[in-house]
Amino acid sequence: MMDHTAGPYGAEGFVYQATARIAEFDGAYPIIGSWLIDGVAAGLGIRESATPVTDHSSGFVPHLFD
């Protein structure tokens, strides 16, 4: 499967990534990203898009661990 996002990209090169199928929930594709500081969990973010490809306009909810 090959997908892409639109935009003024290309002059600086392209990024190619392997496809990993993700689950769809009520028409949305959530992705969880995490942050580690010195090997310790510091936060996570949930980014959600209407397509399997997330971009700068995808919804984002950050979470901070104290």
FIVOTI-221723 format. One record per atom (N, C-alpha, C): atom name; residue in three letters; x, z negated, y. Coordinates in pm, whole numbers, plus 32768, in hexadecimal, padded with zeros to 4 digits. Atoms other than C-alpha are relative to their C-alpha. Layout:
<atoms>
+------+---------+------+------+------+
: gunu : lumdren :   px :   pz :   py :
+------+---------+------+------+------+
:   CA :     Ala :    X :    Z :    Y :
...
+------+---------+------+------+------+
</atoms>
This chain:
<atoms>
+------+---------+------+------+------+
: gunu : lumdren :   px :   pz :   py :
+------+---------+------+------+------+
:    N :     Met : 8055 : 8000 : 7F8B :
:   CA :     Met : 8000 : 8000 : 8000 :
:    C :     Met : 8059 : 8000 : 807B :
:    N :     Met : 7FB5 : 7FFE : 7F84 :
:   CA :     Met : 8081 : 8050 : 8159 :
:    C :     Met : 7F9E : 7FF1 : 8073 :
:    N :     Asp : 8055 : 8018 : 7F8D :
:   CA :     Asp : 7FE7 : 7FD0 : 8298 :
:    C :     Asp : 805A : 7FF2 : 807A :
:    N :     His : 7FB0 : 800A : 7F87 :
:   CA :     His : 8056 : 7FBA : 83FF :
:    C :     His : 7FAB : 7FC8 : 8072 :
:    N :     Thr : 8046 : 8027 : 7F86 :
:   CA :     Thr : 7FFB : 7F36 : 8556 :
:    C :     Thr : 8022 : 8065 : 806C :
:    N :     Ala : 7FEB : 7FA2 : 7F92 :
:   CA :     Ala : 7FD3 : 800E : 8687 :
:    C :     Ala : 8050 : 7FBB : 806F :
:    N :     Gly : 7FB6 : 8039 : 7F8F :
:   CA :     Gly : 80AB : 7FDF : 87BA :
:    C :     Gly : 8071 : 805A : 8029 :
:    N :     Pro : 7F91 : 7FB0 : 7FCD :
:   CA :     Pro : 81CD : 8064 : 8883 :
:    C :     Pro : 8083 : 7FDE : 7FB7 :
:    N :     Tyr : 7F8C : 8026 : 804F :
:   CA :     Tyr : 82C3 : 802A : 8767 :
:    C :     Tyr : 8049 : 807B : 7FCE :
:    N :     Gly : 7FB8 : 7F92 : 803F :
:   CA :     Gly : 83D0 : 8103 : 86D1 :
:    C :     Gly : 8088 : 801B : 803C :
:    N :     Ala : 7F81 : 7FE2 : 7FC1 :
:   CA :     Ala : 84E5 : 812F : 87D0 :
:    C :     Ala : 806E : 7FA2 : 7FCE :
:    N :     Glu : 7F9D : 8062 : 802F :
:   CA :     Glu : 858F : 7FF2 : 8752 :
:    C :     Glu : 800A : 7FFB : 7F69 :
:    N :     Gly : 7FFF : 7FFE : 8092 :
:   CA :     Gly : 854A : 803F : 85E4 :
:    C :     Gly : 7F7F : 7FC8 : 7FC8 :
:    N :     Phe : 8078 : 802D : 8044 :
:   CA :     Phe : 844A : 7FD0 : 84E7 :
:    C :     Phe : 8020 : 7F8E : 7FA1 :
:    N :     Val : 7FF4 : 806A : 8063 :
:   CA :     Val : 8411 : 7EA7 : 8402 :
:    C :     Val : 7FAA : 8027 : 7F8A :
:    N :     Tyr : 804A : 7FE4 : 807B :
:   CA :     Tyr : 83AC : 7EEA : 829B :
:    C :     Tyr : 7FFF : 7F81 : 7FAD :
:    N :     Gln : 800C : 8078 : 8051 :
:   CA :     Gln : 8329 : 7DCE : 81C7 :
:    C :     Gln : 7FB7 : 8021 : 7F7F :
:    N :     Ala : 8049 : 7FF0 : 807E :
:   CA :     Ala : 82B5 : 7DB4 : 8060 :
:    C :     Ala : 7F73 : 7FCB : 8012 :
:    N :     Thr : 808C : 8029 : 7FF7 :
:   CA :     Thr : 813F : 7D93 : 8038 :
:    C :     Thr : 7FE4 : 7F91 : 7F9B :
:    N :     Ala : 8031 : 806C : 8057 :
:   CA :     Ala : 80B3 : 7C50 : 7FAC :
:    C :     Ala : 7F6B : 7FF5 : 801B :
:    N :     Arg : 8091 : 8007 : 7FEC :
:   CA :     Arg : 7F3D : 7C59 : 7F78 :
:    C :     Arg : 7FD7 : 7F70 : 801E :
:    N :     Ile : 8030 : 8084 : 7FDD :
:   CA :     Ile : 7E90 : 7B34 : 801E :
:    C :     Ile : 7F68 : 7FFC : 7FF2 :
:    N :     Ala : 808F : 8011 : 8014 :
:   CA :     Ala : 7D34 : 7AA8 : 7FED :
:    C :     Ala : 7FB4 : 8014 : 8083 :
:    N :     Glu : 8059 : 7FEE : 7F8E :
:   CA :     Glu : 7C15 : 7B01 : 80D5 :
:    C :     Glu : 7F94 : 7F94 : 7FF9 :
:    N :     Phe : 8067 : 8067 : 7FF9 :
:   CA :     Phe : 7B28 : 79EC : 8146 :
:    C :     Phe : 7F9F : 8023 : 806F :
:    N :     Asp : 8068 : 7FDD : 7F9E :
:   CA :     Asp : 79E5 : 7A53 : 81F3 :
:    C :     Asp : 802E : 806B : 8062 :
:    N :     Gly : 7FD3 : 7F91 : 7FAC :
:   CA :     Gly : 7A83 : 7B92 : 8277 :
:    C :     Gly : 807F : 7FE7 : 804F :
:    N :     Ala : 7F84 : 8020 : 7FB8 :
:   CA :     Ala : 7BC4 : 7AEC : 82F1 :
:    C :     Ala : 8071 : 7FE6 : 7F9D :
:    N :     Tyr : 7F88 : 8014 : 8051 :
:   CA :     Tyr : 7D26 : 7AD9 : 826B :
:    C :     Tyr : 8058 : 7F95 : 8041 :
:    N :     Pro : 7FAD : 8069 : 7FC6 :
:   CA :     Pro : 7DCC : 7988 : 82B6 :
:    C :     Pro : 808C : 7FFD : 7FC3 :
:    N :     Ile : 7F75 : 800C : 802A :
:   CA :     Ile : 7F46 : 795D : 82A3 :
:    C :     Ile : 8035 : 7F7B : 8036 :
:    N :     Ile : 7FC7 : 8080 : 7FD3 :
:   CA :     Ile : 7FFB : 780E : 82B3 :
:    C :     Ile : 8096 : 8011 : 8011 :
:    N :     Gly : 7F71 : 8000 : 7FE5 :
:   CA :     Gly : 8152 : 77F8 : 8353 :
:    C :     Gly : 802C : 7F71 : 8018 :
:    N :     Ser : 7FD3 : 808A : 7FEE :
:   CA :     Ser : 8222 : 76BB : 8351 :
:    C :     Ser : 8087 : 7FFA : 8046 :
:    N :     Trp : 7F82 : 8016 : 7FBB :
:   CA :     Trp : 8341 : 762F : 841D :
:    C :     Trp : 8045 : 7F87 : 7FC4 :
:    N :     Leu : 7FAF : 806F : 8030 :
:   CA :     Leu : 8457 : 7554 : 839B :
:    C :     Leu : 806D : 7FE6 : 8067 :
:    N :     Ile : 7F91 : 8027 : 7FA9 :
:   CA :     Ile : 854F : 7493 : 8470 :
:    C :     Ile : 805B : 7FA9 : 7FAC :
:    N :     Asp : 7F9E : 8046 : 8052 :
:   CA :     Asp : 8684 : 7427 : 83B2 :
:    C :     Asp : 7FC6 : 7FDD : 7F76 :
:    N :     Gly : 8039 : 8011 : 8086 :
:   CA :     Gly : 85C5 : 7451 : 826B :
:    C :     Gly : 7F84 : 7FA9 : 7FF9 :
:    N :     Val : 8076 : 8056 : 7FFD :
:   CA :     Val : 849D : 737B : 82DB :
:    C :     Val : 7F8C : 804D : 803F :
:    N :     Ala : 8076 : 7FBC : 7FCB :
:   CA :     Ala : 833C : 7401 : 8311 :
:    C :     Ala : 7FE3 : 7FD2 : 808E :
:    N :     Ala : 8017 : 8021 : 7F74 :
:   CA :     Ala : 82F8 : 7410 : 8487 :
:    C :     Ala : 7F7D : 8037 : 8034 :
:    N :     Gly : 807E : 7FC8 : 7FD2 :
:   CA :     Gly : 81C0 : 74E2 : 84A7 :
:    C :     Gly : 7FDB : 8079 : 7FAD :
:    N :     Leu : 802E : 7F86 : 8041 :
:   CA :     Leu : 80F4 : 7603 : 8429 :
:    C :     Leu : 7F9E : 8045 : 805A :
:    N :     Gly : 8060 : 7FB3 : 7FB4 :
:   CA :     Gly : 801F : 7714 : 84B6 :
:    C :     Gly : 7FAC : 8054 : 7FA2 :
:    N :     Ile : 8059 : 7FAA : 804D :
:   CA :     Ile : 7EF5 : 77CE : 842D :
:    C :     Ile : 7FDC : 8075 : 805A :
:    N :     Arg : 801E : 7F85 : 7FB6 :
:   CA :     Arg : 7ED8 : 7935 : 84A4 :
:    C :     Arg : 7F9A : 804D : 7FAE :
:    N :     Glu : 806C : 7FBD : 8048 :
:   CA :     Glu : 7D9E : 79F6 : 844B :
:    C :     Glu : 7FDF : 8084 : 8042 :
:    N :     Ser : 801B : 7F7A : 7FCF :
:   CA :     Ser : 7D4B : 7B66 : 846B :
:    C :     Ser : 7F8F : 803E : 7FB0 :
:    N :     Ala : 806A : 7FB7 : 8046 :
:   CA :     Ala : 7C31 : 7C53 : 840E :
:    C :     Ala : 803B : 8065 : 7F9D :
:    N :     Thr : 7FBC : 7FA6 : 805D :
:   CA :     Thr : 7D35 : 7D26 : 8352 :
:    C :     Thr : 8073 : 7FB4 : 7FBE :
:    N :     Pro : 7F8F : 8045 : 803F :
:   CA :     Pro : 7E4F : 7CC8 : 8263 :
:    C :     Pro : 807F : 7FFF : 8056 :
:    N :     Val : 7F8C : 7FFC : 7FA7 :
:   CA :     Val : 7F4A : 7D1C : 8378 :
:    C :     Val : 7FE1 : 7FAD : 807C :
:    N :     Thr : 8013 : 8051 : 7F87 :
:   CA :     Thr : 7F61 : 7C0A : 8480 :
:    C :     Thr : 8056 : 8038 : 8071 :
:    N :     Asp : 7FB4 : 7FD0 : 7F8D :
:   CA :     Asp : 7FD6 : 7C5C : 85DE :
:    C :     Asp : 7FEE : 7F9F : 8075 :
:    N :     His : 8002 : 8058 : 7F8B :
:   CA :     His : 7FED : 7BCB : 873D :
:    C :     His : 7F73 : 7FD8 : 802D :
:    N :     Ser : 8089 : 8022 : 7FD8 :
:   CA :     Ser : 7E70 : 7BC9 : 8765 :
:    C :     Ser : 7FB6 : 7FAF : 7F96 :
:    N :     Ser : 803E : 8051 : 8069 :
:   CA :     Ser : 7E29 : 7B06 : 8624 :
:    C :     Ser : 7FED : 7F70 : 8031 :
:    N :     Gly : 8019 : 808B : 7FDB :
:   CA :     Gly : 7D90 : 79AD : 864B :
:    C :     Gly : 806F : 7FA7 : 7FC9 :
:    N :     Phe : 7F93 : 8058 : 802A :
:   CA :     Phe : 7E8E : 7892 : 8636 :
:    C :     Phe : 7FDB : 7F6F : 801F :
:    N :     Val : 8018 : 8090 : 7FED :
:   CA :     Val : 7E63 : 7719 : 8606 :
:    C :     Val : 807E : 7FB5 : 7FD5 :
:    N :     Pro : 7F88 : 804C : 8024 :
:   CA :     Pro : 7FA2 : 7644 : 8617 :
:    C :     Pro : 7FDE : 7F71 : 7FD8 :
:    N :     His : 800B : 808B : 802A :
:   CA :     His : 7FC7 : 74F0 : 8571 :
:    C :     His : 808A : 7FC0 : 8009 :
:    N :     Leu : 7F82 : 8048 : 7FEF :
:   CA :     Leu : 80D7 : 73F1 : 85C3 :
:    C :     Leu : 8001 : 7F84 : 7FA9 :
:    N :     Phe : 7FF1 : 8079 : 8052 :
:   CA :     Phe : 8154 : 72E3 : 84D6 :
:    C :     Phe : 8056 : 7F9D : 804D :
:    N :     Asp : 7FB0 : 806B : 7FC3 :
:   CA :     Asp : 81CC : 719C : 856C :
:    C :     Asp : 803C : 7FA8 : 7F96 :
+------+---------+------+------+------+
</atoms>
